[in-house]
Amino acid sequence: MSRILFDDVTKIYNGKTVAVEDFNLEIEDGEFLTLVGPSGSGKSTLLRMVAGLEEITSGEINIGGTIVNRLPPRDRDIAMVFQNYALYPHLKVRENMAFGLKRSTDLPKEEIYERVREAAEMMGIEELLDDKPKHLSGGQRQRVATGRAIVRNPAVFLFDEPLSNLDAKLRKHMRTELQRLQHELETTAIYVTHDQEEAMTMSDRIAILDGGELQQVGTPREVYNEPQNAFVAQFIGSPSMNMFVSELEQTANGSKFVGDIDVKVSEQRANVITEQSSETQFLLGIRPEHITVHTEPTEESVPAQVDIIEPLGSNDLLYFVLKDSENVEEVISGSVEIGEDVQSDKEEHKAFIEPNSIPIDYERSDKPVHLTFDTEHMHVFDPQTGENVGMENPRVSDASTESIAEADD
Ligand code: ADP
């Protein structure tokens, strides 16, 4: 069993830089868990603490029932794959793959080379076993590095952005390959990436980090459909979720949001929102696939100017700006930290449309389009705390605290 438990794990560098704070998470035996977050959010630090390459300031890491805080890396039964493959240039592929086993075990030579052969077969690199690394392409080197990890038959695989040096096509291919491999071997894996798409496509579950703190953990679908806060909402999904600023008005005639966009909201939902937040102004989050663009106004539509329409093949992406919209950044007033990637498109919003459904002459013209919103899929965020306060059926997908409490019993 190689379940991994993080119990209140904190890492402070040099007595001042808090890289990871009170991190709690349980990774199931055989699970593929991805740590994702912007640069500096603490992903590599967490991975390095699991590997034993970084001391844990406080808290505990438990691998397969053993607290590993004080175990040296070689006694942790893990294998790590990095982005710079760190292959020995003077050794052939076969020797590179056998190196770790030769050093860490006293297995007979034949057994080691048999394992190397099997791993090479799995990675499709048998014909490269007698080559030196300099003769290999980036993709082949990555396969050798992964094969070298497989040979060790570890309890846990740790991947630190292993695909970021590869070109886009190869990266996609290797994603599938690593996933297949992990399922075949059923080895617990922690995979670190800053690329949310990679996280979404590969993982059983995703843990999203920001500023050293766990924001949410859940399956790709959960974190996409039920983001617990504005950070997760905007970090997960491409293009990212649109954010509008509107005020909640509750009158005798019903409740509605008025502001950047005007939308009706059920009494029930308005009550949930006011129970959870004392604010009056909110961030309304709506994904590009939940906006409908019309050429004619309807009773409930909101006008917008089209900037550009980008053909993507199966659909088009329409970039628009609302008239007189509030600046989302000012409303957040610095209390919700949203990643850099996210801020850059704060004024411009996006909607998916059917190809050619909006004539191209709407681009950068005075002719407005008219938008309606699928409010069932609209999220409401408190602008001060960033919390998602409007979920009709809030579901806590972070089961880590509970499980850890259980494990303690
Ligand atoms: P990520 O992998 O998400 O990019 P890191 O774990 O590398 O994030 O870094 C988290 C924080 O810790 C950052 O603020 C980074 O500057 C800091 N940090 C990382 N390594 C060290 C180190 N060896 N000494 C001091 N600070 C560090």
Boltz pocket constraint, residues with backbone or C-beta under 6 A from the ligand:
constraints:
  - pocket:
      binder: B
      contacts: [[A, 13], [A, 14], [A, 17], [A, 18], [A, 19], [A, 37], [A, 38], [A, 39], [A, 40], [A, 41], [A, 42], [A, 43], [A, 44], [A, 45], [A, 46]]
      max_distance: 6.0
